[in-house]
Amino acid sequence: MIQGKLRLLHAADLTAAMDLSRLAGWNQTMDDWQTLLRLDPQGCFGIEVDDRIVATTTLLCYGKSLAWIGMVLTIPDYRRMGFARRLVQAALERSAELKIESIKLDATPEGQPLYEKLGFKTEQIVERWHHGGRWAHSQDKPDSPSTHYSFEADLEAFGADRAMLLRELASRNLPKTAAGAYCFSRNGARSSYLGPCVAQEQKAAGLVIEQCLRGWPESTWYWDLLSTNKNALELAKELGFVPQRRLERMVFGNRIKKNDEMVYAIAGFELG
């Protein structure tokens, strides 16, 4: 049995890490990998075999209340060797050392059995919706992006302080904002990505989401949303999106207080 060396990822490893996500058909870009490494370099783990990164897992900590596990990837030839288990356990051990209250992840059907064995429980369903056409150009005056969005509202919606993530995303592409709402968008390897989006009301959510879509009218889109937010599901249908896949949002440890009705788009499977 190949053991491999478990270690932290470094900038020089990101090309290999990107190869893993590309092999899996995931939507993350090199910018996304760099963001994870910048935000939490002590939470980016890999297993090296013969000087090659063959498996990864990331842990992004939002203060002491929440940590998010993502990018659980293994090259096909190295699967069923226990690498994913070792990496997720390393992430859990780091969370324990930091005394994180709650650890979450979005599980694919392939990964769910492992997470259940490690003690994760399903919290709810996350749905990916897709817009495969092109978004019509607006005849209105172009909207201007803004840096004015409420960290307090985001904390209420998400349940943990992710101001560092929002600042990082804003440095890449400023969000669209309206009274009581904001929405980010970014490039993806397969489709543009919508989110995170937080709003007090459906009307405001629709406004900022449409502004994002008009910003890249030639793009196809992914939109990941919580199945418990019926207003978000209704809005996705109205805007021509169709459901594509479902993941299990799972939690290890305590559940935290949040407001899913304000979450119109998550930040990403790897971000929460």
Secondary structure, DSSP 8 states (H G I E B T S, - for coil): ----EEEE--GGGHHHHHHHHHHTT----HHHHHHHHHH-GGGEEEEEETTEEEEEEEEEEETTTEEEEEEEEE-GGGTTSSHHHHHHHHHHHHHHHTT-SEEEEEE-TTTHHHHHHTT-EEEEEEEEEEE-S-----SS----------HHHHHHHHSS--HHHHHHHHHHS--EEETTEEEEEE--SSSEEEEEEEESSHHHHHHHHHHHHHHSTT--EEEEEETT-HHHHHHHHHTT-EEEEEEEEEEEE------GGGEEE-S-TTT-
